[in-house]
Amino acid sequence: MAETFLFDIAERVLAKIGHLSVDEVRLAFNVKTDLKKLEDIMISIKAVLLDAERQQHQNEKLRLCMWKLRDIFYDAEDVIDDFKCEALRKQDAINHPNINNLKVRVLGSFRLPLSFSLKIAHKIKDINGRLGELATEWNSFGLRQCNDSRHVFCRETISFVDSSDVIGRDEDKENIISMLMKPSEDRNVPVIPVVGIGGLGKTTLAQFVYNDDRVTSLFPLKIWICVSEEFDLSRLLKLIIQSVNKGERCDDSTLDALQARLRSLLNDKKFLIVLDDVWNENQAKWVELRNFLRSTNGFSPSKIIVTTRSLKVASIMSSIPPYILEGLPLEDCLTLFTKWAFNDGDERHYPNLIRIGEEIVKKCKGVPLAVRTLGSLLFQKTDESDWIYIRESEIWRIEQHENDILPVLKLSYNHLPSHLQRCFAFLSLYKKDEIYYSDRVIRLWMANGLLEHPKQNQEWEDVGKRYLNELLSRCLIQMEYDFGLYFNFKMHDLVHDLALDVSQKECKTVNSKTETVDENVRHLLLCEQKLVEVPRVLEEMKNVRTLIIQDVSKASINESLINLCVSNFKYLRALALRRSPLRALPNCIGTLKHLRDLDLAHCGGIQKLPSSFDKLRSLQSLNLEGSGLKLLPDSVQRLIELRHLEMTVEAKHLKEIRAGCWTSLQYLRLGWCKELECLPEGMQYLKSLRTLVLVFCHKLVSLPRSLKFLTKLEHLEIKYCQKINLEMEVEEEEDKDLQLSLKTFSLLELNALRDLPRLLLQGSSSTLQQLQICWCPNLSVLPARLLNLTSLHKLEIVGCIKLSAQLEGIERLTNLTELTIHGCPELSKRYRENAGKDWHKIAHIQKVVIKDEICNKIIFSL
């Protein structure tokens, strides 16, 4: 059921009112009283919202009233944000005076035009009036003030493929393996379908079989493909090819080339393919793929395992009777539940909880996903009331359909704090099986004001990371790979279904088949390759705050679409046009005064920005990496709210950063600036910068000494910059008291590197925690100051073939817990375990990985 997110919206609006400065309120006269009235009304409503959320499912009138309140609260937020926009306009006028605002320069402050004051005052009065009209109805519900009963639960992290974590499926595994061992009597690859309702563990069983030693011996080549809803032949062939031949790029290959390549790779091979999560009911599509996998030399020795929720899919893909996966027996469910709800052995101390747990497990009806979810919700909870709450939860009274466990998954959602519920729902604005990137998700949350105000010594980005870590800990998302500065993650299909369910009046995916969209939907994903024109439903929408355009045809991405967005979506906060064929932004984009996140990554056709770009004063994040920009215009430096900037420019030099510009900038990434010879002058003015990334800047020669003034810089990555040398010598007198904050320092494939920047190492001697040096072939010695890094806990040295000197004094790095040496022959020989001359000097380190050979190069976090 769609959620209103009313409690969280109220909290965010009230927080914004509370953080309005006196100067911002003074911008418009005669509004202070009405603003205080709005705040008081919202506080009184918020006080009973938790009771309203509990009662809304049994009271349709209450629920409709809450939807009306949601729209009013959103309008209130827009008005409060108008204050911030006007304050930024005032600040910009002071920083960049012209003939029209010379008086501002003289007086130092000013009231905004009477028209703005009257307009903002009218809007606030109108909102208060609308709330007053709802007051009688709202009061009639008799809502009471109550405490938030949502609990925050902890859980243990599990490995999906670890056999010790799979309970009750040994017999199923043996049955499937016996089917795999049966000889084939057909040229077609035999298909073993595993069928069952969602959440029964079909994928877990397939993984269990896939990783069995007997299966590995039986099939020299194993391929795992997650098919999901889109059974696109070209896509599947590419996935299979890339799985067989790691790293092969075949994005632009024709279908004929793909099938020929696949045949050459699989010819005379005995393979096992798992096609996981198949939904396709089009027999012709399956037959096409099956024919490409058919043996050319008699009966096929290979096998395919298919997992699906549909018996029809099973009958289309196989003549073998499907393996119907049953629910777990009660005893196994109790074992699984206990594993998730208790630490080993603790259950013996709480027999009263075990009795309640047995009743909870019976409600799960043998579905392992439901058992695991509820068990993890109760982990380390010994208060009987928590267990009774789960047992008596009203959600169990909702009728369960055969293929639907959303009510079970909804329990996990219900126990999220209100701020996390809304952020979780926002993740529905991605396709199923999409890879999420933590940094992009956080920036979208920030743009839409979904994050709590940071506490002291925290930044907004830190709050976003904490939110994602909470979702990870609750199994609602699963991390794929940690790149250090960010990570990518996925969401299970069923959990994505849950996000879609709760966000259906907030988020919507629009394609050519979309006929209607609720006019109050705030976040849109425009996504379909067949889309050739702007959907008409967009013309009727006015309240959109997020628009992500992804995987659509070139014909549909043009200036008319952007013009439509600008004219209709006056309160747009985030606009993502990543990889679009757009060749220019219209000048009217400058009217989007609320825009905070603009993603133009890999829009190679955009060679310049419009003259109105400096009007985007609220912009917090701007991604121009992979664009065709010749140079970065002055207008970008006027964006004083900017926190995150990624860019590609063709210029040899960047304009000097002026004092007072980019004072909020946290993250700066220069990527693919192939002509750039030096960093801009004025780097010392980036006082808030925490992360600096330089990637594929082939002509970059050095780093400026002004970096020593970036005392908040925590992360520095320099990758694939062929000419750079980092010889930053220490001026003994000038730099003796230098205090920096660097925590991670990564150097990858720097061919000209002969020394590490001693200045940065000295300044970060007490803060640096991770140092990565990879594929720097001319680095022959590490500076002695390396041993002064008292906080260093991870050191990685890879492919530095000339590095021969011992790590003198490494035993003094008492905090070092992880040491990796790959492809450094002399070092590897010296520190080899129990055999190297200096092994005893590193024997105390918790994790040591020493290899002689140069490992395959991996492009980390491009």
N, C-alpha and C positions, 0 to 999 in steps of 0.2 A: 504494500500500500504506500502511496506517495506520502512523503513526510513534508511538514511545513518548515522545519528547522527554526521555528519561531523563537525559542528560548535563546539560541545562539545568535540569531540576527539581532534580537533585543540587546544582548550583551555587547555585541560589536558596536551597535549604534550608540549605546550609552557610553561605552568606552571612548568613542570618537568625540562625543559631546564633552566628556570629562577632560579630554586632551586638547580641546580648543584653547588656544592662547587668548589672553585678554585682547591683544592687538588684532587677532583674527575676528573676534566678536565685534570689536569697535569699527571694523571695516564697513559695516552696515549699521546705521543708527536705527534706534527704535525696534530692535529685535531681541534685546536681552531678556525682556519680560516674557515674550512669547517662547523664546528658546528654553527658559527655565520652566515654563508651563509644560512644554513638550517633554522635557526630561522627567518631570514629576509624574506625568501621566504614564510614561513608559516604565518607570520604576514600579508603579503600582500594578501595572499589567504583568510585568515580568515576575512579580512576587508570587503570582498564582499560576504561572504558565506550566509549572511541573504538574500541578493537579489537572490542568486542562489537557496536557499531553496524555495523562492516564485515562481520562474520561472520554476523549474524543472518539474512540472506536465504538463506544456505545451511545454516542450522542451526535447525530448527524448535524443538528443545528449548531452545536458547539464547533464542530469541525469546519463547517462553512464559515463561521465567524472568524476562526483562526486563519483561514485562507485570506479573508479580507484584511485582517490585521497584518499578515505577512506583506501584502502589497503596499500597505500604508507605511510599514516599517522600512521597506526598501526605498520608497519615495523619500522618507525622512533621511535615510542614509545618503541619498543623492544630494539632498539639500545641504547636509553637513559637509559633504565633500566639496560642494560649491565654495564654501568658506576657504577651504585649503587651496582650491584652484585660484581664487582671487588673491589670496595672500602670496601665492607664488608669482602671480602676475605683477603684483606690487614690487616684490623683491627683484624680479627681472627688470622692471622699469628703473629701479634704483641702481642696479648693477650695470645696466646698459642704457644710459639716458639718451634721449634725442630731443629734438626741438619741441615735440608734443608733450613731453613730460619733464621739461626742464624744472618746473616748479617742484617736482618731487625731489630733485637733486638738491634744490635750495632749502626746502623745508625739512627734508629727511623723512617725512611721513605724510600720508594724505588719506582723505576719505575717498572711497570709490564713487563713481558717478551716481547721482540720485536714482537713475533708472535701475541700477543694480540693487541698491538698498530697498527700493520699493518692491522690486521683483522678489527678492529673497524674503522680505517681510511678508509678502502676500502668500508665498509658498508655505511658510511656517504656519501662518494663520489657517490656511486651507487644510493642512495636515491635522492641526489641533481640532478644527471643525469636524473633519471626518472621524477622528477618534471620539469626539463628543457624540456624534450620531450613533456610534456603536456602543456607547457606554451603557445605555439602558439594557440592551440585549446581553452584553457581556456580564453585567452585574446579576442578571437573572439566573445565571448558571450556578450561583452559590459556590464559586470556587474558593478554595482555602489555600493559605500559605503552607507549604510543606517542604521538607528537606529533599534533596536530590538522592533518590535511592539507587541510582546507578553506581555500580561498584567497578573499581579498576582491579582486574585480576592479572596475575602473572602466569607465565607458562614456560615450559622448557622448550628449547629448540630441538627439533628432530631432523633426521636425514631421511628423506622420502624413500631412498633405495636401500637403506640399511636393513638387512634381513632381521636383525634383532628387534626392530620396531614394527615388523609385520606380524600380526597376531591372528591366528585362526585361519590362515590361508595355505597351510602346508599341503593339505589334501588337494586343494584346487591347483596348486603349483604342480604337484606330481601328475595330476590328470592332464594338464596342458602339456607338460614335458613328454608324457607318453604319446600324445597326439603329434608332437613335433618329431618324434622318433619313428613314426610310421612311414614306410616308404611310399613314394608317390606313384600314381598310375596315370599321370596326365602330364602333358607338356605345360599346361598352365600351373603356375605356382599355387599350391594348396593354401587356402585361406582358413584360418581358425578364428571365427568370430566369438568374442566374449561380450555377452549382452547382460544388461541389468539396469535398474533405475539409477539415477544420479546419486552419487555419494556412497555406493556400495563398495567401491574400491577396485573398479575394473583396471584403472591405470596402475594402481599399486600392485595388483596381481601381475600385470604385464611386466612391470619393472622387476618384480620378484623373480619371474621366470627369466627375463632377459639377462639378469646378473648371476644366474646360477652357473657354476663351473662346468657342468655337463653341457649346458647350452652353448657356452663359449667354445668348448672343445668341438661340439657338433657343427657349429657354424663359424668358420674363420672370419666371415664378414657379417657384422651386425649393424643395422641401421634403424634409428629411432626417428619417426616423423610425427609431429603433432599436426593433425589435419584440421581439426575444428570445423567450423561451419562452411568455410569456403573450399570446395573441392575443385580447385583450379588446376588443370593439368600442367600447365607451364610452371606454375609455382611449385607443385609437388616434384616435378622432374628436377628443378633447380635444387630443391632441398635435398633430394636423394643424392644428386651428383656432389653437392658440397659436403654431404655427410661422408661419402665414400672417399672423396679426394679433398681433404681439408684445405680451405683457403681458396679453392678454385672460384674464379669470378665468371659468371655466365649470365649476368643481368640482361645483356643485350642480344643474347642468342635467340635464333628462331626456334620454333617448335621442332622442326625437322633436325636442326643441329643438336638440340637437346636430346632427342630420342636416340640419335646416332651416338652421341657421347655416352649416354647412359648404357646403351648396349655394349659399347667397347669396355666400359668399366666393369660391367657385371658378367661379361662373357666368360663362360666356364668357371664362374665363381659359385660357391655354395653359400647362400646368404640367408639371413633372417631379417625381415623387415617388420617393424611394429608400426602400424598406422593407428595412431591413438586419437580417440574422440572424433569418430567419423559420423557425419550427419547426412551425407549425400544420398539422396533417393533417386538420382538420375542414373539409370543403368548404363546408358551410353557413355557417360563420363568414366564410370568404373571400367568398362570394357576397354576403353582406349588405354588407360594406365595398365591394366592387366596384360594387354597384348605386348606392351613394351617390356614387361618383365618376364615374358614367356621364354622358356628354354628353347634353344636352337638345336640341342643335341639330345633328343629323346626325352625321357621323363625328367621332370625338374626335381633336383634334390633339395631345393630351397623351400622356405616356408614364409608365410605372412600371418601375423597376428593382428586382428582388428578389434579395437574396443569401441563399442557403440551402445547407445541407449535404445536403439530401435531394432526390433525384429525384422522390419522391412529392409533396413540397410543390410542386416546379416544375410537375408535370403538373396538379395541382389548380388552380394559379393562372394557368396560361397554356396556350394552344394552340400557341404558338410553341415550336419545339424549344429546349431549354435550352442556354445557352452553357456548355459544360463547360470549366472552368478547369483547365489542365494545370500540372504542376510546371515550375519554371524550368529551362532548359537548364543544363548544368554550367558553361558559360562565364559565364553571368549569375550563377549561384550563387557562383562564385569572385569575381566583381566585388563582389557584395553582401557576401560574407564579408570580403574585403579592406577594404572601406569601414568595416566595424564593428571589425575586428581591429587596424587600423593607422591612424596619422595619415597624411595624404596623402603619398605618396612613400616612406614609411619601409620599405615592404615590399621595396624594392630592396636594402636592407642585410641582409636575413635570408632568403636563398634556402632555407636548411635548414628554416625554419619554414613557408615557402610549400609545400614538398614535403609536410610533415606536414599542412598545412591542406587540401591537395587530397584527402587520404584522409578527413579529417574531413567535408569538404563532400559527398563521395560518400555518406556515411552518412545525410545529410539527405534524400536522395531527392527533391530539387527543392522541398522545403517551405521557403518564405522565412522563416517564423517560426522554424523550427529553425536555419536559417542565421544569422539575425540574433541569436538567443539565444546560440549558441556563439561567434559572432564577438565579441560584446560581452563574453563571459566572458574572452576572451583579449586584450582590448584592453590594449596597453602591456605585455604579458607577453612578455619576450624569452628567458626561461629555457625551454630545450627540454623540460625535465621537465613543465612545465605543459601544454604542447601534447600530449606523449605521454600524459599522464594523461587528457586529454579524448578522445584517439583510442582509448585502450585501456579506457575506462570500461566497467565491467560492465553498465551500464544499456543499452548498445547490444545486448546479447545477449538482452534481453527482446523477445519477439515483438511486432511492431507490427501493430495492426489497421488496417484501411483508414481509419477515421474517428478514429483515436486517436493523438495525438502527445504524450500525457502523459509517456511516458518521456523525450522530448526536453525538455519543459519541466521535468521533474524534475531535470535537470542544473543548471538555474538555482537550484532550491531546494537541491540538495545542496551548493552552494558558498556558501550563506548561513552565517554563524556560528550556533552553536546557539541563542543568545538570539533571533536574528532569525527562525529557523525556526519557533519556537513562536509568536512574535508574528504572523508571516505566516499561519500556520495558523488563528489566531484570527479572521482576516478572513473565513473561511468562514461565520462566524456572521451573515452578511448575505445578502440575496437577490441573485441575479444582476441586473446593471444598477442595483444600489443606488448611491446617492450616499453616499460615506463622508465624514464630517466629522472632520478631524484631531484636534480637541480631544476629541471624544467617544471616539474610538478610543484615544487616549492615556490617558484616565481609566479606561477598561475594562482596559487593560493594567496600569495602576497598581493598580487594585482587586484584580487577580488575581496581583499580585506578579511580573509577567513582566519587569520592567525591572531592569537592573543598578543597583547602588547608585550614586548620583551621586558624581562626583568633587568636589574642593574648588571652591567658588564655583559649583556647579551645583545645579539642583533636579531633582526627578523629572520634571517636565514637559519640561525641557531634554533629558533622556535620551530621552523618548518622541519628541520632534521629531527628534532625531538618527536614531532608528530609521526613522521615516517617510522621511526624506531618503535613507537608504540604500536603502530599497525603491524609491523614485522613481528613484534613479540606476541601479538594476538592471532597470528597465522592468517590474517586477512590479506597479506601480500607476502610473496616469497622472493628473497634476494636472488638474483642471477649471478652478478659479479660485482665485486667491490673494486672500483678504480682508484680509491683513495680520496680524491676530491669529491667524488659522487659515486653512486652505484646505480645499477639498473635492476629492475624487479618486474615480476609478473603477478598476475592475479588469476586465480583459478576461475574457470568458467562459471561455476555455481556461485562463487562469491561475486563475480561480475554481474550475474543475474540479480543478486541481492542489491547491488549498488544501483542497477537500472530500476529496480522496483521502487526503492525509496526515493530516487531522484527524478521520477518521471515528470514532475511539474517544475523541475529546476533545469534539467539537462536533456538535450534531445539531439539525436543523430538525424540529419536531413539528407535524403537522397532523392533520386528521380521519382520514387514511388510515394514519397511523403505528400499527403494531401492536406493534412491539417496539423497545426502545432498550437498548443495552448499559447495565447498571446502573452502570457506572463512568464513563459520560459525565459530563463536568464542566460543560459549557456548553450551554444550550438557547436556541433561538429558537422561540417559539410564534407562528406566523404563518399565518393563513388566515381570510378573511372568513366562510367558510361554517361555521367552528367555532362550535358553539352550547353546548358543555359542556366541562368540564375533561377532557382526555384521560386515560384510565385509566393509561397508561404512567407518568404523573407520580407516581401513588400508589406505584409500586414503586421509585422512585428516592430515594436518600439522599445522594448525594455531589455534588449540583449546586452549582456555585459562581457561575454566571452564569445569569440568566433574563431574556431580552428578550421582551417581549410586544408584538406589532406587528400592526396591520391585522387585528384579530380583531373578532368581533361583540360588541355590547354585552351580549348574554346570557351570554357566557363569562367576562367580566371582572366579578367580583363578590367579595364578602368571602370566599366559600368557597375561591376560588382562592388568595387571599392567605393564608388560614389554612392551606391545604394546603402552600404554600411554606414557611411559618414552621414548621409541625410536622415536615415532612420534610427541609427543606434547612437544617440547623442551621449549616452552614458557608458559607452564601451570602455571596458577596463583592459581587455587583453585581445590582441589580434595576432594570430599565427598564420603566416603565409609561407612557411618553410617549403623550400624546393618548388615554389610556384614559378611558372613561366612569365610572370609579370615583368614588364620592361620599365615601368615607371610608376611612382606613387603620385596620385593626383594632388594638386596643391591644396585642395580642400581638406586634406587629412589633418591640417593644422587646427581645424575646429574641434577635434576630439580632445577636449581639454582634460577629460578624465582618464585618458589612455595611459596605462602604467607599464604594459608589457607589449613590446612589438618585436616579433620574430620574423626576420627576413633572411634567415640562414639559407645559404645556397641558392639565393635568387640571383643568379649570375647575370641576368639581363638588366638589373638595376645598376646604372653607372653613376647616378648622382641622386641627391635627395632634394625634395622640393624646397622652395624658398620659405615656405611656412613651417618648416620642420621645427624651428625654435619655439613655436607656439605649443608644442607638446611638453609643457612644463611639468606635468605630473609623471612623466616617463621615468620608471625605475629600472627597467631592463630593456636593453636594445641589443639584438643579435644581428650583426651584419657580416658574419663570417661566411666566406664563399660568395659574397656579392661581387659585382663588377665595379665597385667604386674606384674612381681614379684617385680621389683624395678625400679626407674627412673634412667636411665643411665646418666653419666656425660655429654654425648653429648648434652643433652637437655639444660643444663646450658650454653652451648656455643652459643645458639641461641640468639644473642644480640638484634635482632629486635623484639623478642617475646613480644606481648602485651596482649594476652589472652591465658590462660592455664587452662584446665580442666583435671583432672586426677584421676584415681583409681589405687592404688598399693596395693600389699599384704604385704609389708614390715611393720615392727613395727616402724622403724625410717627412715626418709628421710635424704639424705646426706646434709651436711651443705651448705648453699648458700654462695658462695664466693663473695668477694667484686668485683664489676665490672660486675657481671652476672645479667641478667634480669633487666637491668637498665630502660628498656622501659615498663616493665610489668604493665598493668593497672588492670587486672582481674585475680584472682587466685581462683579456686574452687577445693576443695578436696572432692570427693564424693565416698561413699561406700568403704572408706579405713578402713575396719573393724578391722584390726590389729594395726592401727596407734595409738601410745601412746602419741606422742607429735609432735608439729610442728617443722620444721627443725631449727637448729641454723642459725643465719645470716639473720633472717627476717628483721632486721634493714636496710639491703642493698636494700630492695625493695622500693626505694625512690619514684617511680612513681605510686605505687599501690593505686588504688582508690576503688576497690571492693574485699572483701575477703568473701568467702562462704565455710562453713564447713557443710557437710550433711552426715548423717549415718556413722560417724566416732565413732563407739560404744565404743572404748577403749580410746579415747582421754580424757585426764584428766584435762588439764589446757591450758591456753594461756600464751605465754611468755611475760615477761615485755617489751621485745624489740619492741612490737607493738606500744609502746608510741613514737617510732621514726618514725613511718609511718605518717608523718604530712599531706599527701595528701589523706589518707584513708577516704572515704566518706560513704561507705556502708559496713556493717558487718552483716552477717547472719549466725546463728548457729542453726542447726536443727537436731533433732533426734540423738543427741550425748548423750547417756544415762549416761555416767560417768563424764561428764565435770562439773567442778565447776569454777566459774569465780571470785574467790576471789583475786582480784588484788588490794592490799592495796596501799594507797598513802604514799610515803615517803615525809613528810612535806617539808623538805629543798630541796630535789632533784627535786621534782615535782611541786613546788609551782607556777612556771611560765609556766607550760605545756600548749601548744597550739595545739590542734588537729582540724580536719576538719570533724569529723563524722556527717553525716546528717540523715542516717537511720540505725536503730539498731533493728534486729529481733531475738528473741529467741523462738524456738518452740520445745516442748517436750524434755526438759532437766530434767530428773528425779532427778539428783543429785544437781541441782541448788538450793542454799540456799541464795545467795546474788548476787547482780549485780556488775559488775566490776567498783568499785569506781574510779579507775584510769582513765578509758575511759570516764566515765560520767563527771568527773571534767575537763578533758582536752577538752571536747566537749560541755561545758556548754553554749556556745554562738552560737553553730552551729547545734546541734542535733534538727531535725525537726519531726522525726517520731520514736516512740518507740513501739514495738510489743512484748508482753510477753504472750505466749500461752502454756497451758498444762504443766506447771512446778509445779507438785503437792507438792513439798517440799519447795517452796518459801513461806515464812511466813511474810516477812516484806520487804518494799521498802525503800531504803536508803534516808536519809533526803536530800542528794545532788540532788535527782530527782527534787526538787523544785527550783534548781538553773538553770534549763534548760530553759533559757529565750526565746529561739527560738522554743520551742516545740509547734507544732500545732496539732499533732495527737498522742493519747495515747490509746493503745488497750491492755486490760488485759482479758485473756480468760482461763477458766479451772484451775485457781490457787486456789484450794479449801482450802488451809491452810492460804491464805492471808486474814488476818482479821483486821489488824490495819488500821485506817483511813488514807486517803491521806492528812496528816497534811499540811496546807498551800497551798492547791491546788488552792485556789482562787487567789494566787499570780501569777499563770501561765497565764498571760493576753493574750498571743498569742495562747493559746490552743483553737482550734475551733472544735475538734472532740474527744469525749471520749466514749469508748466502754468498758463495763464490762459485761462479760458473765460467768456464772458458778462459781462465787466467792460469795458464800451465804452471808457472813458477809458484804462484800463491797456492794453487791447489795441491801441488806436491809438498809444499812446506807445512800445510795445515791439515793434511789428510788424517782422518780419524785413526788413532792408535798406531799410525805408521809415519806420519810427518814429523819432521824435526821440531816443529813448534806446536804440535797438537796440544801439548799440556797447557799452552797459554790460552787456548780457547775452550778447553774441556769443560769449563764452568758454565758456558753459554747454553741456555735451555734448548734451543733449536739451531742445529748447525747443518747446512746442506753444502757439500763440497763436490763439484763435478769437474772433470778435466775438460770435457768437450765443450765447444761453443754451442749453446742451445739455439734453437730456432728463434729468429727474431719475431717478436710479437709487437704489434703497434698498440701501445697502451693508451687508452683514453684519448683518442684523437678528437 
